[in-house]
Amino acid sequence: RGRSNQATAQNFSKEGLFLATKDDPPVRGAIVRIEFPIEGEGDPVPVRFNAEVRWHQSDRPQSGLPEGFGVQILTFESPKDRVRYDELLLLILTLNAERDREEAKSFKWGPSDGG
């Protein structure tokens, strides 16, 4: 409806993502156009898609998430948008796996007195 809001994308998945925002979320079932830049070596390139608002943070008060809403991806604006989104997901998964490996290295089991 011509309204534009800003949000921070979080909790990415193949099917959708969570958008944290202080603005009032669109109603459940609304179709929204999402656009965000992906920073790279050159100029940022956009990822654009249409999504359906599936839930609000207020539906899951124990989730620990900030105010916002979850969307399910419906259609990408172009095949290139789909490729960029998939590349972003792969990067996120890779970074999370590296972080988990580093955390596992620092994990200690047994008594802390060295015995």
N, C-alpha and C positions, 0 to 999 in steps of 0.2 A: 504493500500500500504506500510505497514511496518513502517509508520511514527507514532511517539508517541509524544503526547503533554500533557501538564498539564493544568488543568482548575479548577475553583471553581464552584461546583454545587450549583445552586440557584433555587428558584421558583419551587419546586418539585410538581408534580401532579401525579395522577394515570396513565395518558397518556404519560408524558414526563417531561422534565426539561430544565432549561436554564443553559448553561455553560459559565461562564465568563472567558475570556482568552485574553492575549495580543498577542498571536500568530494569524496568519491568519486563519480564520475559514475554515473548509472544504466547498466545494461547496454545494449549496442547492441540495437536492436529494441524496447526498452521504450517504452510509451506513457506520456507525462508530461503533466500539466496545468500550463500556464504562465500566470502572472498577474503583471502589472506595472502600476504606475500611470503615467499620462501627466500631467505637470504642465501646467496651463493657466492661464487667467485666474482661474478659480474653484478649487474643490476638485479634487484629482487624480481622474481617472476611470480605471478599470481597463481593461486589454485582457486578455481571457482566451481561451485556445485549447488544444486538445489537439495534441500533436506526438509524432513518433517520433524516438527517439535514433538518429541515423544514423552518427555517428563520434565518436571521442575525440581529443583533442589528441595523445595518445601515438601515434595512427595516422599523424600528420603532424608528426614532431618538427622538421622544418626550416621549419615554417610561421611561426614567430616569435610564435605565439599563446600566451597564458598557459594554465595548466591549465584544462580544461573540456571541453565537448562541443558538437557541432552537432546541431540538430534540424530536422526537416522538418515544417512545419505541416500538420496533417490537417484539423481542423475548428475553426471559431470557435464560441464559446459562443452568440453571437447575431450578427445582422447588424450591430448597432451596434459590436460588437467588431471586426468586419472593416473597417468604415468607419474606426474610430479607428486601426487598424493601418495602413491605406492612407494616411491623413493623415500619420501619423508617418513613413512611408517617403518621402512627397513632401517633407516638411520636411527630412529628412536629405539627400535628393538636392539640394534647393535650397541648403542650407547648404554642402554639398560643392562644388557648382558655383560658388558665390560665393567660397569659399576658393581653388579652382583658378584663377578669374579674377584674384584678388589676387596669387597666386603667379606667374601669367603676366606680370602687369604689372611685377613686380620682376625678371623674368628678363632677363639681358643677354647679347647675343651679340657675339662679336668681341673684339678686344684690349681689355684693361682700362686701357690708358694714354691712352684718349680719342682715339686716332688712327685 
